[in-house]
Amino acid sequence: MYISTIASEKGYSEEEQTQFLVRLERACIDNPDLPPTFVANCLMSLSESKLDESFPFAPRNTGIQA
């Protein structure tokens, strides 16, 4: 299963994987028009952002040129 593979690669415990699958099931029931992989990727990205695993935004340009 795609989701279990992703969750295990991210280092989630079995309990965390089970909780994720429950949230995924609820989200898929609430949003039947969306593909399950899209919903799963959204949930994964939300969980990563809550864990502060993302990098802060760093602009390429230090100033605005007029």
C-alpha positions as CSV (number, residue, x, y, z in Angstrom):
1,M,0.0,0.0,0.0
2,Y,1.3,3.4,-1.0
3,I,0.4,5.2,2.3
4,S,2.0,2.5,4.5
5,T,5.2,2.6,2.5
6,I,5.4,6.4,2.8
7,A,4.6,6.4,6.5
8,S,7.2,3.7,7.2
9,E,9.9,5.5,5.2
10,K,9.2,8.7,7.2
11,G,10.0,6.7,10.4
12,Y,6.5,6.7,11.9
13,S,5.8,4.0,14.5
14,E,3.1,1.5,14.0
15,E,0.8,3.5,16.3
16,E,1.4,6.7,14.4
17,Q,0.8,4.9,11.1
18,T,-2.5,3.6,12.4
19,Q,-3.5,7.1,13.6
20,F,-2.6,8.5,10.2
21,L,-4.6,5.8,8.3
22,V,-7.7,6.6,10.5
23,R,-7.3,10.4,9.7
24,L,-6.9,9.5,6.0
25,E,-10.0,7.4,6.0
26,R,-12.0,10.2,7.6
27,A,-10.6,12.8,5.2
28,C,-11.4,10.5,2.2
29,I,-15.0,10.0,3.4
30,D,-15.4,13.8,3.9
31,N,-13.9,14.5,0.4
32,P,-14.9,11.7,-1.9
33,D,-14.2,13.7,-5.0
34,L,-10.5,14.0,-4.2
35,P,-8.0,11.1,-5.0
36,P,-6.8,9.3,-1.9
37,T,-3.2,9.9,-2.7
38,F,-3.8,13.6,-2.9
39,V,-5.5,13.6,0.5
40,A,-2.7,11.5,1.9
41,N,0.0,13.9,0.6
42,C,-1.9,16.8,2.1
43,L,-2.1,15.1,5.5
44,M,1.6,14.2,5.4
45,S,2.5,17.8,4.6
46,L,0.3,19.1,7.4
47,S,1.8,16.7,9.9
48,E,5.4,17.7,8.8
49,S,4.6,21.4,9.2
50,K,3.3,20.8,12.7
51,L,6.5,19.1,13.6
52,D,8.5,22.0,12.4
53,E,10.4,19.8,9.9
54,S,10.1,22.4,7.2
55,F,12.7,25.1,6.5
56,P,12.0,28.8,7.0
57,F,11.5,30.9,3.9
58,A,14.7,32.5,2.6
59,P,14.2,35.0,-0.3
60,R,16.7,34.8,-3.1
61,N,16.8,38.6,-3.5
62,T,17.8,40.6,-0.4
63,G,16.1,43.8,-1.6
64,I,13.6,45.2,-4.1
65,Q,15.1,47.0,-7.1
66,A,13.0,49.8,-8.6
